[in-house]
């Protein structure tokens, strides 16, 4: 296995453990994550995205990430509703928020940074645009409708998406790239310093939020949601790698990305819709170590296949 990958697993697992143990020792509290998430969302993550975009020349090929993201998220949402169609509204809402969407900013980007090419990183960022559209637009609208907690107005959905710091960062970077405008070196030095803190803060937050408390009867929902994600995303990854005519580095980045954990906002969105956010939190917690293993395995397998020209 690639020593760089092993090193990242060790480092990220260690930071997760620090966060988890710190919470058990009352050094950290769940409410601390709100402050940390604001720093990540408004400062370190946009900075990390800016750093990763440097030197990337946008092309139509890179926007394959947006198409893959939309298709995957919509398919997972539809299948999730099919599986839970005769179940309670609570379970249907949990499937809406936890079966589709991925934790790109706080997990996939820091985890894959340095392990994929510049074009692969750009494709991941463009994939994340589809996640923002689904996670903060389509999914809450459907989830709230299922739980009878009111419909989300189109203007509110658009406002939520367009005021997202991450979404704004993507739009600005794409426009600058299309106009062939480069950021001043002083700005890049600043974003490099701030962006370097993103991985640590993101993993620490996840460690603090890590939990496994759940009623026995709710574990079936957890297993069904995670099984759906793994099976569907594995099949889509195979289709992308062996069928879709894309550059190998972009294919590998997108395939590995599809093994990313559930969206970090899923528990909060589930709770706000009126459904059981604790079940979504457990799904989220389990998906993190599961994703670390699957992403590492896929990186190793696809890297080996690519080296052999398959």
ZAMARGU-4260 file (C-alpha; in steps of 0.2 Angstrom, whole numbers, plus 5000, padded with zeros to 4 digits):
<rodrens>
0) 5000/5000/5000 | 5006/5018/4996 | 5015/5024/5011 | 5008/5042/5009 | 4990/5034/5010
5) 4995/5024/5026 | 5002/5040/5033 | 4986/5050/5030 | 4976/5036/5038 | 4986/5036/5054
10) 4986/5055/5055 | 4967/5057/5052 | 4963/5042/5063 | 4974/5049/5077 | 4965/5066/5076
15) 4948/5058/5076 | 4954/5049/5092 | 4960/5065/5100 | 4943/5073/5097 | 4933/5057/5103
20) 4944/5055/5119 | 4944/5074/5122 | 4925/5073/5122 | 4925/5058/5134 | 4936/5068/5146
25) 4925/5084/5144 | 4939/5093/5136 | 4928/5096/5121 | 4909/5097/5120 | 4897/5095/5106
30) 4893/5113/5106 | 4911/5117/5102 | 4909/5110/5085 | 4897/5124/5080 | 4912/5137/5082
35) 4924/5125/5074 | 4912/5122/5059 | 4910/5140/5056 | 4929/5142/5055 | 4930/5128/5043
40) 4915/5133/5033 | 4920/5152/5031 | 4939/5151/5032 | 4949/5135/5031 | 4939/5125/5018
45) 4937/5140/5006 | 4956/5142/5008 | 4960/5124/5005 | 4949/5124/4989 | 4958/5140/4983
50) 4975/5131/4985 | 4969/5116/4976 | 4962/5125/4961 | 4979/5134/4958 | 4986/5128/4941
55) 4970/5120/4935 | 4964/5124/4918 | 4945/5121/4917 | 4938/5110/4903 | 4922/5102/4899
60) 4930/5085/4905 | 4931/5092/4923 | 4913/5096/4923 | 4910/5077/4922 | 4911/5078/4941
65) 4895/5089/4941 | 4886/5076/4931 | 4892/5061/4941 | 4887/5070/4957 | 4869/5075/4951
70) 4866/5057/4944 | 4873/5048/4960 | 4864/5059/4972 | 4847/5059/4963 | 4848/5040/4961
75) 4852/5037/4979 | 4838/5048/4984 | 4825/5039/4973 | 4831/5022/4978 | 4831/5027/4996
80) 4813/5032/4994 | 4809/5016/4985 | 4816/5005/4999 | 4807/5015/5013 | 4791/5018/5004
85) 4780/5007/5016 | 4790/5013/5031 | 4786/5027/5043 | 4789/5045/5038 | 4803/5046/5051
90) 4813/5032/5041 | 4809/5040/5024 | 4815/5057/5030 | 4831/5048/5037 | 4834/5040/5020
95) 4832/5057/5011 | 4846/5065/5021 | 4858/5051/5024 | 4857/5040/5009 | 4862/5054/4996
100) 4875/5067/4997 | 4893/5066/5003 | 4905/5074/5016 | 4916/5082/5003 | 4923/5098/5012
105) 4926/5091/5029 | 4932/5074/5024 | 4935/5070/5006 | 4945/5086/5001 | 4957/5085/5016
110) 4959/5066/5014 | 4962/5066/4996 | 4973/5082/4995 | 4990/5077/4989 | 4984/5059/4984
115) 4975/5064/4967 | 4981/5075/4953 | 4976/5094/4951 | 4963/5090/4938 | 4956/5076/4949
120) 4955/5088/4964 | 4946/5101/4953 | 4933/5087/4947 | 4930/5083/4966 | 4927/5102/4969
125) 4915/5103/4955 | 4906/5087/4961 | 4904/5096/4977 | 4893/5109/4968 | 4880/5095/4965
130) 4881/5090/4984 | 4877/5108/4989 | 4862/5109/4977 | 4855/5093/4984 | 4860/5094/5002
135) 4854/5112/5005 | 4840/5113/4992 | 4832/5097/4985 | 4833/5086/5001 | 4827/5098/5014
140) 4812/5102/5002 | 4807/5084/5001 | 4812/5079/5019 | 4801/5093/5026 | 4787/5089/5015
145) 4787/5070/5021 | 4787/5076/5039 | 4774/5089/5036 | 4785/5102/5043 | 4781/5114/5029
150) 4787/5117/5012 | 4804/5126/5007 | 4801/5140/4996 | 4811/5141/4980 | 4818/5158/4984
155) 4824/5152/5001 | 4833/5137/4993 | 4842/5148/4981 | 4846/5160/4995 | 4853/5146/5005
160) 4864/5139/4991 | 4870/5156/4985 | 4875/5162/5002 | 4886/5147/5005 | 4904/5152/5007
165) 4910/5136/4999 | 4898/5138/4984 | 4903/5156/4982 | 4921/5150/4982 | 4918/5138/4968
170) 4909/5150/4958 | 4922/5164/4960 | 4936/5152/4956 | 4928/5145/4940 | 4925/5163/4934
175) 4943/5168/4938 | 4949/5152/4928 | 4938/5156/4913 | 4944/5174/4913 | 4962/5168/4915
180) 4964/5179/4931 | 4977/5173/4943 | 4976/5178/4962 | 4991/5188/4969 | 5005/5178/4978
185) 5001/5187/4994 | 4983/5181/4994 | 4989/5163/4990 | 5002/5163/5004 | 4987/5168/5016
190) 4976/5155/5009 | 4990/5142/5011 | 4992/5146/5029 | 4973/5145/5033 | 4970/5130/5022
195) 4983/5120/5030 | 4972/5120/5046 | 4957/5113/5037 | 4961/5094/5038 | 4965/5095/5057
200) 4950/5105/5062 | 4938/5095/5051 | 4944/5078/5058 | 4944/5085/5076 | 4926/5090/5073
205) 4921/5073/5067 | 4930/5065/5082 | 4920/5076/5094 | 4904/5072/5086 | 4908/5053/5084
210) 4894/5042/5093 | 4886/5025/5093 | 4871/5027/5105 | 4856/5020/5097 | 4841/5009/5100
215) 4842/4991/5094 | 4827/4992/5082 | 4835/5007/5074 | 4850/4998/5069 | 4841/4991/5054
220) 4839/5008/5047 | 4857/5011/5049 | 4862/4995/5040 | 4850/4998/5025 | 4856/5016/5022
225) 4874/5012/5023 | 4872/4996/5012 | 4862/5006/4999 | 4876/5019/4998 | 4890/5006/4997
230) 4882/4995/4984 | 4876/5009/4973 | 4892/5019/4974 | 4903/5004/4971 | 4893/5000/4955
235) 4894/5018/4949 | 4912/5018/4952 | 4915/5002/4942 | 4905/5010/4928 | 4915/5026/4928
240) 4932/5017/4928 | 4928/5004/4915 | 4916/5012/4904 | 4916/5031/4904 | 4930/5038/4893
245) 4938/5050/4905 | 4957/5054/4909 | 4963/5041/4921 | 4967/5053/4935 | 4949/5061/4935
250) 4941/5043/4934 | 4951/5038/4950 | 4947/5054/4959 | 4928/5052/4956 | 4928/5033/4959
255) 4937/5036/4976 | 4926/5051/4980 | 4910/5040/4979 | 4916/5031/4994 | 4916/5047/5005
260) 4905/5047/5021 | 4887/5054/5022 | 4885/5073/5022 | 4891/5081/5038 | 4875/5091/5039
265) 4864/5076/5037 | 4860/5074/5056 | 4856/5093/5059 | 4845/5093/5043 | 4836/5077/5048
270) 4833/5085/5066 | 4827/5101/5058 | 4814/5092/5047 | 4806/5084/5063 | 4814/5067/5060
275) 4826/5057/5072 | 4843/5066/5070 | 4851/5054/5082 | 4849/5039/5070 | 4856/5050/5056
280) 4871/5055/5068 | 4875/5036/5071 | 4874/5033/5052 | 4886/5048/5049 | 4898/5041/5063
285) 4899/5024/5056 | 4901/5030/5038 | 4917/5039/5042 | 4928/5024/5047 | 4919/5014/5034
290) 4924/5027/5021 | 4942/5028/5026 | 4944/5009/5023 | 4934/5009/5006 | 4943/5025/5000
295) 4960/5018/5004 | 4956/5001/4997 | 4949/5009/4981 | 4964/5020/4979 | 4976/5005/4980
300) 4966/4994/4968 | 4963/5008/4955 | 4981/5014/4957 | 4987/4996/4953 | 4976/4994/4938
305) 4981/5011/4931 | 4999/5007/4933 | 4996/4990/4923 | 4986/5000/4910 | 4969/4993/4913
</rodrens>
